[in-house]
Amino acid sequence: MPILIADSGATKCEWCVVEKGKLKKTVFTLGISPYFLDGTQIEELIRRDLVPEIRKFSLDAVFYYGTGCKNPANRKMISKALGRVFTEAAIEVDHDLMGAARGLCQASKGIACILGTGSNSCYFNGKKIVKNSPGLGYVLGDEGSGAYLGKKVLQYYLYQTFDEELRYRFDQKFALSEMEILDKIYKQPLPNRFLASFALFLAENRGHFMVENIIEDGLNDFFFNHLCKYSESWKLPVHFVGGIAFGFRDVIAELCGSYELELGSILQHPMQGLIDYHGQ
């Protein structure tokens, strides 16, 4: 019987129907954040945007990985909402780091790292997460993430560290005043996403020495503050998932070489790995 796998962030959720290890249907809906939606709203979203697209499938199980699901109360709320919709299916809800670990490591031991809007990492023993370097969020932590790199871009711009060429390119692309930037960060919602949007500026200006310095320094901060805290990092492959990891995979590979770490896989999204994991 087919199963349903979900990988949800706060803005977008990818749902995949899988049967005998083969992808049968993919549906994208709005993201499900248990911090912004209650159980009734989550159920309504699923019934409205997902169920009509997969109605013909009789699901055996639902495996949901999502933001905010490290919190047991949030996990329970989402599990109940899914159970009310998919009454005949077994329901399993876990957090996005477990989704990354399973998608990257499968059933093997390894270090799993998320480098997207935020960052996170863990030592996965093939069955469960054994160690997790503290994630302090975009204000105190998130080293190597889009928000962290984007913050560096803004610092270089606002402190007038960028040379004239990069300042011109920045102004042409964003056309933001200092007051507008500060308002977005300190007064508007979701400042971490706003910060992360400036990581694209780095990707578009590769080759400039200041850009390369920001990328390498930002990613090195992740290696130093997180990967170096796991003794297992020098014994097992280190895997990465997320837009930042995939976009700057050449720098990731160089840093793994510098730290004498074994580089595992680098995925843009965890879904294919989760399909392989649950299709075994």
KEPASE-147720 format. One record per residue (C-alpha): x, y, z; residue in one letter. Coordinates in steps of 0.02 Angstrom, whole numbers, plus 50000, padded with zeros to 5 digits. Last residue first. Layout:
xx|yy|zz|resn
X|Y|Z|a
...
END
This chain:
xx|yy|zz|resn
50669|50005|50085|q
50546|50135|50023|g
50549|50233|50186|h
50734|50275|50171|y
50738|50296|49982|d
50588|50413|49987|i
50670|50505|50133|l
50830|50528|50031|g
50730|50597|49886|q
50641|50715|50007|m
50793|50788|50096|p
50813|50942|49983|h
50969|51022|49910|q
51072|50868|49948|l
51257|50853|49990|i
51316|50674|50020|s
51462|50618|50127|g
51621|50718|50153|l
51749|50627|50260|e
51829|50755|50376|l
52012|50807|50375|e
51970|50983|50437|y
52047|51062|50282|s
51971|50931|50168|g
51799|50955|50244|c
51825|51142|50220|l
51863|51119|50035|e
51709|51009|50009|a
51596|51134|50096|i
51670|51274|49989|v
51627|51177|49831|d
51454|51137|49900|r
51410|51322|49908|f
51239|51311|49828|g
51203|51138|49898|f
51249|51183|50077|a
51158|51350|50067|i
51002|51273|49990|g
50989|51133|50117|g
51062|50962|50159|v
51235|50909|50217|f
51320|50744|50261|h
51476|50710|50366|v
51543|50533|50346|p
51599|50447|50507|l
51755|50435|50616|k
51821|50614|50616|w
51650|50692|50646|s
51615|50561|50781|e
51710|50665|50909|s
51568|50791|50886|y
51606|50968|50947|k
51713|51004|50794|c
51558|50991|50686|l
51470|51129|50783|h
51568|51287|50823|n
51717|51258|50708|f
51623|51185|50559|f
51482|51313|50571|f
51606|51458|50589|d
51697|51388|50436|n
51536|51410|50337|l
51528|51594|50380|g
51714|51623|50352|d
51713|51535|50183|e
51558|51624|50119|i
51607|51797|50183|i
51785|51779|50117|n
51725|51722|49946|e
51613|51875|49935|v
51756|51990|49983|m
51873|51908|49857|f
51751|51926|49713|h
51740|51758|49625|g
51559|51722|49666|r
51444|51871|49645|n
51275|51791|49612|e
51293|51662|49751|a
51341|51798|49875|l
51192|51906|49827|f
51082|51752|49852|l
51135|51752|50034|a
51039|51916|50049|f
50872|51826|50061|s
50931|51743|50222|a
50920|51908|50316|l
50738|51932|50266|f
50701|51753|50311|r
50776|51778|50484|n
50680|51942|50504|p
50514|51845|50502|l
50398|51987|50557|p
50443|52173|50540|q
50513|52287|50675|k
50697|52248|50703|y
50755|52170|50541|i
50638|52248|50414|k
50652|52419|50500|d
50841|52408|50498|l
50844|52374|50311|i
50720|52512|50273|e
50819|52638|50377|m
50982|52591|50288|e
50898|52619|50120|s
50854|52476|50005|l
50875|52471|49816|a
50901|52281|49818|f
50988|52229|49656|k
51059|52393|49592|q
51111|52449|49766|d
51202|52284|49798|f
51291|52289|49630|r
51347|52468|49661|y
51409|52424|49836|r
51500|52275|49763|l
51594|52381|49635|e
51629|52523|49756|e
51715|52409|49882|d
51614|52329|50019|f
51666|52378|50196|t
51541|52521|50201|q
51484|52470|50376|y
51308|52456|50304|l
51363|52348|50157|y
51485|52234|50248|y
51361|52215|50391|q
51220|52179|50269|l
51319|52042|50183|v
51369|51968|50351|k
51187|51960|50405|k
51147|51869|50243|g
51280|51739|50285|l
51201|51706|50455|y
51023|51707|50388|a
51071|51589|50247|g
51151|51473|50373|s
51335|51445|50409|g
51317|51485|50594|e
51136|51479|50652|d
51186|51557|50818|g
51145|51700|50937|l
51014|51798|50839|v
50975|51669|50703|y
50931|51528|50821|g
51032|51451|50962|l
51040|51273|50895|g
51138|51172|51022|p
51243|51032|50946|s
51133|50878|50940|n
51193|50707|50997|k
51111|50536|50990|v
50984|50562|50851|i
50901|50395|50820|k
50910|50237|50716|k
51068|50242|50610|g
51173|50318|50749|n
51137|50498|50700|f
51257|50633|50763|y
51172|50800|50741|c
51172|50967|50652|s
51074|51128|50634|n
51070|51284|50527|s
50942|51415|50480|g
50881|51478|50310|t
50966|51322|50243|g
51118|51228|50306|l
51058|51068|50389|i
51192|50946|50444|c
51188|50758|50473|a
51338|50668|50549|i
51337|50482|50514|g
51285|50307|50564|k
51188|50208|50435|s
51001|50178|50413|a
50979|50317|50283|q
51116|50443|50321|c
51054|50592|50221|l
50865|50568|50216|g
50860|50490|50387|r
50963|50628|50466|a
50874|50767|50371|a
50703|50702|50422|g
50765|50685|50601|m
50821|50867|50592|l
50651|50917|50524|d
50556|50856|50677|h
50453|50698|50692|d
50273|50643|50662|v
50223|50462|50629|e
50042|50418|50586|i
49974|50246|50541|a
49838|50263|50411|a
49652|50221|50419|e
49592|50388|50488|t
49693|50498|50372|f
49608|50665|50406|v
49579|50652|50593|r
49746|50566|50614|g
49837|50707|50525|l
49764|50834|50647|a
49805|50722|50796|k
49985|50701|50739|s
50002|50888|50711|i
49947|50926|50889|m
50054|50788|50965|k
50211|50849|50878|r
50176|51026|50935|n
50159|50968|51115|a
50317|50862|51103|p
50423|51011|51042|n
50550|50943|50916|k
50409|50966|50793|c
50434|51152|50767|g
50477|51131|50583|t
50419|50971|50504|g
50440|50789|50463|y
50280|50689|50430|y
50275|50504|50391|f
50098|50450|50347|v
50054|50265|50335|a
49947|50140|50238|d
49868|50265|50121|l
49726|50223|50004|s
49768|50332|49855|f
49631|50402|49743|k
49606|50557|49851|r
49784|50618|49827|i
49754|50790|49750|e
49586|50822|49836|p
49667|50780|50005|v
49809|50906|49994|l
49746|51085|49981|d
49578|51089|50069|r
49585|50938|50185|r
49765|50973|50233|i
49736|51158|50263|l
49579|51123|50365|e
49671|50998|50475|e
49811|51122|50507|i
49685|51259|50548|q
49596|51145|50672|t
49759|51093|50755|g
49821|51271|50780|d
49928|51368|50656|l
50067|51496|50689|f
50181|51404|50810|y
50132|51235|50741|p
50208|51290|50575|s
50135|51202|50425|i
50198|51262|50258|g
50078|51303|50119|l
50050|51159|50001|t
50154|51065|49873|f
50095|50898|49802|v
50200|50757|49730|t
50126|50595|49664|k
50180|50416|49628|k
50362|50410|49683|l
50425|50231|49683|k
50494|50140|49837|g
50355|50010|49835|k
50225|50150|49834|e
50264|50331|49875|v
50146|50479|49889|v
50249|50636|49914|c
50200|50794|50010|w
50311|50949|50006|e
50268|51086|50130|c
50307|51270|50106|k
50321|51426|50215|t
50356|51364|50392|a
50450|51212|50332|g
50372|51045|50297|s
50437|50880|50228|d
50292|50757|50210|a
50295|50574|50163|i
50135|50480|50118|l
50131|50291|50102|i
50060|50179|49968|p
50000|50000|50000|m
END
